[in-house]
C-alpha cells in the first residue's frame, strides 16, 4: 500500500510540474492523445476518437508491433475535421523500454519518438521525442488500471499554406489512464495539452478501444 501511495503522490507531483511547464505551449490545427501506456507492446490495435478546442474531431487507427522485447514500432492513420480545413493524418513512431517497475522503483518508463503529419490545405509535420511513465495497478481478475503521463518535445513545421507560421520547438503532454477489461480488450482515455502553430494552448480529450491479440496477463 505504501508503494502505491508513493507512486500516486509522485505521479501527481510530476503531472503538476508538467502542467506548470506547459504554459507556453501553443495550439495546433489538430492534435490528439497518443494513448500510449508505458509498455512495449507485442501487438495491439487501437481506434480512438478525440476532440477539443479548435481542432475539430479526430478519428485515428493505431497499430503497435513489437520488433524486439525492448522495442516496438507504431503506425497512425486517420482524419481530422477542423473547420473548413479537413486533414489526413499519418505517422510512424518507435518505442524503447527504459525501466520496468520494481519494489524499489514502482514505475514503468519508455522512450518514444517518430514523424507525424497532418495533410490538407494547410499541412504540418511534427517530430516528437518524449517518455511515457506510469504504473500497473491490478484490481480484480483481469482488470488492471494503468495511470500514465507522457511529456514530449517536438519540432513542428508548417509544410503548406503557412501564412507566416514557421518551425518551432513545442511541448505537449498527455495525462490519462488505461483499463484492461480482459486479457485482450482495454479502454484508454487521456487529455492532451500543447500543439503546433501560433495561438493559445488548448486541451483535447481522446478515448480509445484497444484490442491486443494473444496478450499475456499483466505481471
N, C-alpha and C positions, 0 to 999 in steps of 0.2 A: 504493500500500500504506500509506504514512504517513497519507493521508486516511482510509482505512478504519479504521486503528488508532486515530486520533484520535477519530473518531466513536464507535467502540465504547467507548473509555475514557470519553468524555463521557456516553454513554448509561448506562453502569454507575454513574457518579457521580450522574447525575440520578435514576436508579432508586433508588439507596441513599438519597438525600435524601428522596425521596417516601416510602419505607418508614418512615424515621425520623419524618417529619412526620405519617404516618397513624396513629400510635399511639393517638390519641384518637378515631379514627373508630369509629362504632358499627355494630352489625349491623342488618340489616333482615329483614323477614319473607320477602323474596325479593330476589335480585339476580343478575345475570349480566353477563359482559363485553359491551361494545358491539361488539367485534371490528372497530372502525373503524381503518383504516390512515390514514396522513397524506396522503390523496389526495382530490381532488374527483372523484367517480365520474360517468361519463357515464350508466351504468345498471348495477346489479348486484343480484342476488338471493342471499340467504344463508339457510341453515337451520342453526340452532345448537342444541346441547343442552348444558346446564350444570347443575352441582350442587355441593353442599358445605355443611358446617356444618348449620344448622337450616333451610336454605332449601328442602329437597326438590329435585326435579328440575324444571328449566325447559326447555321446548321453544318456540323462538321463530323466526318467519319475519320476515326483514328485506328491505325494498325501498329501494334508494337510487337517486335520479334526479337527474341534473344539470339545473339550470334556467338557469345561465349558465356560462361557462368557469371562474368562480371560486366558484360556489355550487351547493349541492345540497340536496335535501330527502330525509328518510328516514322510513320508517314501520316500526313494530314491532307484531306481533300474536302472541300466544302464550298459553301456560298454564303455571302453576307449581303444584307439589303439596307444599307444606309440610304437616306432619302435621295432619290434621283441619281444614285451612284452605285448600283449593284456591282458586286465583286466576286470573282472566282478566287478561292483560297487554296493554296497548295504549299507544302513544305516537307522537309526531311530533317530529322534530328537524330542525335546519338545520346545514349545514357551510359554512365560508367559508375559502378558501385564504389563508394569511398569508405563506408563504415556500416557494420552490422550491429544491431542492438545487443548489448550485453548487460550483465548485472551492474557492472561498474559504469557503463555509459549507455543508458537506455534510449538510444536514438539510432535510427536508420538514416543514412545520408547517401545521396547520389549526385553526381555531376551531370549536367545536361548542356546541350548546345545544338545549333542547327542553322538552317537557312529557310526562311518562310516568306511568302509573297502574297499580296492581295492585288489582283489584276482587274482593272476596269478602266474607265475614262481617266481616273486618277489612280495610279498604281504605287505600291510601296513594297520595298524589300527590307527584311529585318534579319539580323544575325545576332541571336541572343546567346548568352552563356550564363549559367546560374547553377543553383543547387536546389535540391528538394530534401527537406528534413521532416521527419515525423516518427511515429511510434505506433505499433500494433497493440490494441487492447482486446484480447479475446473476451467475448461476452458469454454466450450460451450456444452450445452446438457448433455450427459452422459460422455463426455470427461473429464478426470481428470489426471493430471500429478503428479507423486509422486517421487521426487528425494530422494535417501537414501544412507546412508553409513552403513557398517556392519563390524566393527573390531571384531576380536575374537582371543583368545589364545587357543592353542590346545596342548595336549600331543600326540606326533606322535611316533609310534613304528613300526619298521620293524618286520614282522612276519615270513618271509621265504626268503631264498637265500639272506641274508643280506650283506655279504661281508664287514663286519666291520661297517655297519650302525646300530646305536643303537637307544635309546629312547631320544627324545629331546622335549623341550618346544618351540613352534614356534608361530609367529604372522602371521595372514592372514587378509586381509580386502577386502571387495567389495565396489565399488562406482558405482552407477548406477541409473536407473530411470525406472519407470513403467508408462505405459499409458493405462488407461481404455478406450477402444474404445466404448464399450456398457456396460450395467449393468452386462453382463456375460462374456464378452471376453476382454482380455487385452494382451499387449505385454510388456515384460520386457527385459532389457539388462544391463549388468554390466561388469566391469573389475575386475579381482581378482589378487592380488599380494601376494606372500608368498608360503609356501608349506612344503612338507615332504622331508627328506633325505638331504645329503650334496650337496652343489653346490650353484651357484649364484641365487638370486631371479629372477623370470621371471613373465611375465604378461600373463594371459589368458583372453580371451573375450568370453562371452556367451550371447546368445539371446534365449528367450523362448516365447511360446504361452500359455496363461493361460485361462482356462475355469472355471467359477465359477457359478454353477447352483443355481438358486434362490437367487442370491446375491442382498441384499438391496442396494439402491443407497448410494453413499458417502454423509456424512453429511458435 
